[in-house]
């Protein structure tokens, strides 16, 4: 870790020279790039220099304790040594946190997709409840919510749905919700009282800026058709629904919740950009499969990140693991505690890598 910190400090000193160079200042593209890099590592360097300063004080105090014969002087040195050793532990932990790689998508809005998995009608009903859970959570925080696409099932559940959630830090809070969610309960249609197991999948995609992904319009096939399901005036009587196929990748996006074809096309393009962006990230990270597929898994009952057990009123996250017994409140959007637990787990995993 400290070799890395020494390297970052040298990099910082080099950047100081560059942003003071008149030739670079006159080249605004380079200058802004160096300023951004300089700002990104400044807090690390400042904390590291604080660490080194206290480390020096610790060394001096140890020398006094080993060389001085003055009892009073040694007592003061011992007190200072203990205080500074405590400070060093705190600063070292802070440095580890600062060295954790930053997710560039953390502050972005998200497109959250929910799909029914295994379990027939019950899976669709559970998917609908999951969607409501995330909408309630977003509402409590004060984030903006916009439905983008909904395909209803025959019994009032959903086959699939996507919603735009707009708010600073939305992706950082919701990104670990991606995966297969499993429910265990007795369906209303079950006369014998037997517990059924069903699943729904969740994918959380960061919204993508136009500058981050370039789409060639010649690669798109755009089809319009009549919306299905519930809707307002004209929704089911005009060809307002839009389906966009990105032919090079085979990705297909549909939007039908808006009343106008133009709005549905705009929403579908936003979803398509998000999915293509994830494919791009997957390639950069040398993933074998696209990120979106790795997020949601297979959707069967064995692949799960979380179980919602209604008879016992509990929720268990299988990654951490952690179990909570507030299912009613959880389904009403009270999920902050779970999100914090999962985020802390992954943060600890990242810290282990730094300590190696």
C-alpha positions as CSV (number, residue, x, y, z in Angstrom):
1,X,0.0,0.0,0.0
2,X,2.7,2.5,0.9
3,X,4.7,1.9,-2.3
4,X,1.5,2.8,-4.1
5,X,1.1,5.9,-1.9
6,X,4.7,7.0,-2.7
7,X,4.0,6.6,-6.4
8,X,0.9,8.7,-6.1
9,X,2.8,11.4,-4.3
10,X,5.4,11.6,-7.0
11,X,2.6,11.7,-9.6
12,X,1.1,14.6,-7.7
13,X,4.4,16.5,-7.7
14,X,4.8,15.9,-11.4
15,X,1.2,17.2,-12.0
16,X,2.0,20.3,-9.9
17,X,4.8,21.2,-12.3
18,X,2.6,20.5,-15.4
19,X,-0.3,22.7,-14.3
20,X,2.1,25.5,-13.6
21,X,3.8,25.2,-17.0
22,X,2.7,28.2,-19.3
23,X,2.8,25.9,-22.4
24,X,0.4,23.5,-20.8
25,X,-1.9,26.3,-19.5
26,X,-2.2,27.6,-23.1
27,X,-3.4,24.1,-24.2
28,X,-6.8,24.0,-22.4
29,X,-7.5,20.4,-23.3
30,X,-4.3,19.1,-21.6
31,X,-4.6,21.6,-18.8
32,X,-8.1,20.6,-17.9
33,X,-7.1,16.9,-18.0
34,X,-4.2,17.5,-15.7
35,X,-6.3,19.6,-13.3
36,X,-8.9,16.8,-13.1
37,X,-6.2,14.2,-12.4
38,X,-4.5,16.5,-9.8
39,X,-7.8,17.1,-8.0
40,X,-8.6,13.3,-8.0
41,X,-5.5,12.4,-6.0
42,X,-5.0,15.6,-3.9
43,X,-7.0,14.2,-0.9
44,X,-4.9,11.0,-0.9
45,X,-1.6,12.9,-1.0
46,X,-2.7,15.3,1.8
47,X,-3.7,12.4,4.0
48,X,-0.4,10.5,3.2
49,X,1.7,13.6,4.1
50,X,-0.3,13.8,7.4
51,X,0.5,10.2,8.0
52,X,4.3,10.7,7.4
53,X,4.4,13.7,9.7
54,X,2.9,11.7,12.6
55,X,5.1,8.8,11.7
56,X,8.1,11.1,12.2
57,X,6.7,12.2,15.6
58,X,6.4,8.5,16.6
59,X,10.0,7.9,15.7
60,X,11.2,10.9,17.7
61,X,9.2,9.8,20.7
62,X,10.7,6.3,20.6
63,X,14.2,7.8,20.4
64,X,13.5,9.9,23.5
65,X,12.2,6.9,25.4
66,X,15.3,4.8,24.6
67,X,17.9,7.6,25.1
68,X,16.6,10.0,27.8
69,X,17.1,9.5,31.5
70,X,14.7,12.3,32.5
71,X,11.6,10.5,33.9
72,X,9.2,13.4,33.4
73,X,10.5,13.9,29.8
74,X,10.0,10.2,29.1
75,X,6.5,10.2,30.6
76,X,5.5,13.0,28.2
77,X,7.2,11.2,25.3
78,X,5.2,8.0,26.2
79,X,2.0,10.0,26.3
80,X,2.7,11.5,22.9
81,X,3.7,8.1,21.5
82,X,0.4,6.5,22.5
83,X,-1.6,9.4,21.1
84,X,0.2,9.4,17.8
85,X,0.0,5.6,17.4
86,X,-3.8,5.9,17.7
87,X,-3.8,8.6,15.1
88,X,-1.7,6.5,12.8
89,X,-4.2,3.6,12.9
90,X,-7.1,6.0,12.1
91,X,-5.2,7.6,9.2
92,X,-4.1,4.3,7.8
93,X,-7.7,3.1,7.6
94,X,-8.6,6.4,6.0
95,X,-5.9,5.9,3.4
96,X,-7.1,2.5,2.6
97,X,-10.6,3.9,2.0
98,X,-9.2,6.7,-0.2
99,X,-7.3,4.1,-2.3
100,X,-10.5,2.2,-3.1
101,X,-11.2,2.6,-6.8
102,X,-14.0,5.0,-7.5
103,X,-16.9,3.8,-9.6
104,X,-17.4,6.5,-12.2
105,X,-21.1,5.7,-12.4
106,X,-21.9,6.2,-8.8
107,X,-23.6,9.6,-9.1
108,X,-25.6,8.7,-12.2
109,X,-29.3,8.1,-12.6
110,X,-30.4,4.5,-13.1
111,X,-32.6,2.5,-15.4
112,X,-34.0,-0.3,-13.2
113,X,-35.4,-3.3,-14.9
114,X,-37.5,-6.0,-13.2
115,X,-38.5,-9.3,-14.9
116,X,-40.6,-12.3,-13.7
117,X,-38.4,-15.4,-13.5
118,X,-39.3,-19.0,-12.5
119,X,-42.7,-19.6,-10.9
120,X,-45.4,-18.7,-13.4
121,X,-48.1,-16.2,-12.3
122,X,-46.6,-16.0,-8.8
123,X,-43.3,-14.8,-10.2
124,X,-45.1,-12.0,-12.1
125,X,-46.9,-10.9,-8.9
126,X,-43.6,-10.9,-7.0
127,X,-41.9,-8.9,-9.8
128,X,-44.7,-6.3,-9.5
129,X,-44.1,-6.1,-5.7
130,X,-40.4,-5.7,-6.2
131,X,-40.9,-2.9,-8.7
132,X,-43.2,-1.1,-6.1
133,X,-40.6,-1.6,-3.4
134,X,-38.0,0.3,-5.4
135,X,-40.4,3.0,-6.4
136,X,-41.4,3.5,-2.8
137,X,-37.7,3.7,-1.8
138,X,-37.0,6.3,-4.5
139,X,-40.0,8.3,-3.4
140,X,-38.8,8.3,0.3
141,X,-35.4,9.7,-0.8
142,X,-37.0,12.3,-3.1
143,X,-35.6,10.9,-6.3
144,X,-37.5,11.4,-9.6
145,X,-39.4,8.4,-11.0
146,X,-40.5,7.8,-14.6
147,X,-42.0,4.6,-15.9
148,X,-40.5,3.6,-19.2
149,X,-42.0,0.2,-20.1
150,X,-44.4,-2.3,-18.6
151,X,-45.7,-5.7,-19.8
152,X,-48.5,-6.9,-17.6
153,X,-49.2,-10.6,-16.8
154,X,-52.8,-12.0,-17.0
155,X,-53.2,-12.0,-13.2
156,X,-52.2,-8.5,-12.4
157,X,-48.4,-9.0,-12.1
158,X,-45.8,-8.0,-14.6
159,X,-43.8,-9.9,-17.1
160,X,-41.2,-7.1,-17.3
161,X,-40.9,-3.4,-16.5
162,X,-38.3,-0.7,-16.5
163,X,-38.3,2.6,-14.6
164,X,-36.0,5.6,-14.7
165,X,-34.9,6.7,-11.3
166,X,-33.3,10.1,-11.2
167,X,-31.2,11.4,-8.3
168,X,-27.6,12.0,-7.3
169,X,-26.1,8.8,-6.1
170,X,-28.9,6.6,-7.3
171,X,-26.6,4.1,-8.9
172,X,-24.3,3.9,-5.9
173,X,-27.3,3.0,-3.7
174,X,-29.0,0.6,-6.0
175,X,-26.2,-1.1,-8.0
176,X,-26.0,-4.1,-5.6
177,X,-29.7,-4.9,-6.0
178,X,-28.9,-6.5,-9.4
179,X,-29.5,-10.3,-9.5
180,X,-32.1,-12.9,-8.8
181,X,-34.5,-12.3,-5.9
182,X,-36.3,-15.4,-4.6
183,X,-39.7,-15.4,-2.8
184,X,-41.1,-18.1,-0.6
185,X,-44.8,-17.9,0.4
186,X,-48.2,-19.4,0.0
187,X,-49.9,-17.9,-3.1
188,X,-53.5,-16.7,-2.9
189,X,-54.5,-19.4,-5.4
190,X,-53.0,-22.2,-3.3
191,X,-55.8,-24.0,-1.5
192,X,-53.7,-26.5,0.3
193,X,-51.5,-23.9,2.0
194,X,-48.3,-25.2,0.4
195,X,-45.4,-22.8,0.2
196,X,-44.2,-22.0,-3.3
197,X,-40.8,-20.7,-4.4
198,X,-40.6,-18.1,-7.3
199,X,-38.1,-15.7,-8.6
200,X,-37.8,-12.3,-10.3
201,X,-34.6,-10.7,-11.7
202,X,-33.5,-7.1,-11.2
203,X,-30.9,-5.3,-13.4
204,X,-29.6,-1.8,-12.5
205,X,-28.1,0.1,-15.4
206,X,-26.4,3.5,-15.1
207,X,-27.9,6.1,-17.4
208,X,-25.5,7.0,-20.2
209,X,-24.5,10.4,-21.5
210,X,-24.4,10.8,-25.3
211,X,-20.6,11.4,-25.2
212,X,-20.1,8.0,-23.5
213,X,-21.7,5.8,-26.2
214,X,-21.9,6.4,-29.9
215,X,-24.7,4.6,-31.8
216,X,-24.7,4.5,-35.6
217,X,-28.3,5.0,-36.7
218,X,-27.7,2.6,-39.6
219,X,-27.3,-0.2,-37.0
220,X,-30.8,0.3,-35.7
221,X,-34.1,-1.2,-36.8
222,X,-37.0,0.7,-35.4
223,X,-40.5,-0.8,-35.4
224,X,-43.7,0.8,-34.2
225,X,-46.8,-1.1,-33.0
226,X,-50.0,-0.7,-31.0
227,X,-49.5,-0.6,-27.2
228,X,-51.0,-3.4,-25.1
229,X,-52.4,-3.3,-21.6
230,X,-53.8,-0.4,-19.6
231,X,-53.3,3.1,-20.9
232,X,-54.8,6.5,-21.3
233,X,-56.6,7.9,-24.2
234,X,-55.0,7.0,-27.6
235,X,-52.4,4.6,-26.0
236,X,-54.1,1.5,-27.3
237,X,-55.5,3.0,-30.5
238,X,-52.4,4.3,-32.2
239,X,-49.0,2.8,-33.2
240,X,-47.3,4.6,-30.3
241,X,-45.2,1.7,-28.9
242,X,-41.6,1.5,-30.2
243,X,-39.2,-1.4,-30.5
244,X,-35.6,-0.7,-31.3
245,X,-33.2,-3.5,-32.4
246,X,-29.5,-2.9,-32.3
247,X,-28.5,-5.3,-35.1
248,X,-24.7,-5.7,-34.4
249,X,-25.4,-6.9,-30.9
250,X,-29.0,-8.2,-31.2
251,X,-30.1,-6.1,-28.2
252,X,-33.9,-5.3,-28.4
253,X,-35.6,-2.6,-26.4
254,X,-39.3,-1.9,-26.3
255,X,-41.1,1.1,-24.8
256,X,-44.9,1.6,-24.7
257,X,-45.9,3.5,-21.5
258,X,-45.7,6.9,-23.1
259,X,-48.7,8.3,-25.0
260,X,-46.5,9.5,-27.9
261,X,-44.4,7.6,-30.3
262,X,-41.7,10.2,-30.0
263,X,-41.4,9.9,-26.2
264,X,-41.4,6.1,-26.4
265,X,-38.6,6.2,-28.9
266,X,-36.6,8.6,-26.7
267,X,-37.1,6.3,-23.7
268,X,-36.1,3.2,-25.7
269,X,-32.9,4.9,-26.9
270,X,-32.0,5.8,-23.3
271,X,-32.4,2.1,-22.3
272,X,-30.4,0.9,-25.4
273,X,-27.5,3.3,-24.6
274,X,-27.4,2.0,-21.0
275,X,-27.3,-1.6,-22.2
276,X,-24.6,-0.9,-24.8
277,X,-22.6,1.0,-22.3
278,X,-22.6,-2.1,-20.0
279,X,-21.4,-4.2,-22.9
280,X,-18.6,-1.7,-23.5
281,X,-17.6,-1.9,-19.8
282,X,-17.7,-5.7,-19.9
283,X,-15.3,-5.8,-22.9
284,X,-13.0,-3.3,-21.2
285,X,-12.9,-5.5,-18.1
286,X,-12.5,-8.6,-20.2
287,X,-15.7,-10.1,-18.9
288,X,-16.7,-13.3,-20.6
289,X,-20.4,-12.4,-20.7
290,X,-22.1,-9.1,-20.9
291,X,-22.5,-7.3,-17.6
292,X,-26.3,-7.3,-17.8
293,X,-26.4,-11.1,-18.0
294,X,-24.0,-11.4,-15.1
295,X,-26.2,-9.1,-13.1
296,X,-29.5,-11.0,-13.4
297,X,-28.2,-14.5,-13.6
298,X,-30.3,-17.3,-15.0
299,X,-33.5,-16.4,-13.1
300,X,-34.0,-19.9,-11.8
301,X,-34.6,-20.8,-8.2
302,X,-31.0,-21.9,-7.4
303,X,-29.3,-18.6,-8.6
304,X,-30.2,-16.0,-6.0
305,X,-28.8,-13.0,-4.2
306,X,-31.7,-12.6,-1.7
307,X,-34.7,-14.6,-0.3
308,X,-38.0,-13.1,0.9
309,X,-39.6,-15.6,3.2
310,X,-43.1,-14.4,3.9
311,X,-44.2,-17.1,6.4
312,X,-41.3,-16.3,8.7
313,X,-41.3,-12.5,7.9
314,X,-37.6,-12.5,7.0
315,X,-35.3,-11.3,4.3
316,X,-31.9,-13.0,3.8
317,X,-29.1,-11.6,1.6
318,X,-27.0,-14.6,0.6
319,X,-23.9,-12.5,-0.4
320,X,-23.1,-10.9,3.0
321,X,-24.9,-12.9,4.6
322,X,-27.4,-11.0,6.7
323,X,-30.9,-11.8,7.8
324,X,-33.5,-9.2,8.8
325,X,-37.0,-9.8,10.2
326,X,-38.9,-6.7,9.0
327,X,-40.4,-8.0,5.8
328,X,-43.5,-5.8,5.8
329,X,-41.4,-2.6,6.3
330,X,-38.9,-3.8,3.7
331,X,-41.5,-4.4,1.1
332,X,-42.7,-0.8,1.8
333,X,-39.3,0.6,0.7
334,X,-37.4,0.5,4.0
335,X,-34.3,-1.0,2.5
336,X,-31.5,1.4,3.6
337,X,-30.2,-1.0,6.3
338,X,-29.8,-3.9,3.8
339,X,-28.2,-1.7,1.2
340,X,-25.7,-0.4,3.8
341,X,-24.9,-4.0,4.8
342,X,-24.2,-5.2,1.3
343,X,-22.2,-2.1,0.4
344,X,-20.1,-2.5,3.5
345,X,-19.4,-6.1,2.6
346,X,-18.2,-5.2,-0.9
347,X,-16.1,-2.4,0.5
348,X,-14.5,-4.8,2.9
349,X,-13.7,-7.1,0.0
350,X,-12.0,-4.3,-1.9
351,X,-10.0,-3.4,1.2
352,X,-8.7,-7.0,1.4
353,X,-7.3,-6.6,-2.1
354,X,-5.4,-3.4,-1.0
355,X,-4.0,-5.2,2.0
356,X,-2.5,-8.0,-0.1
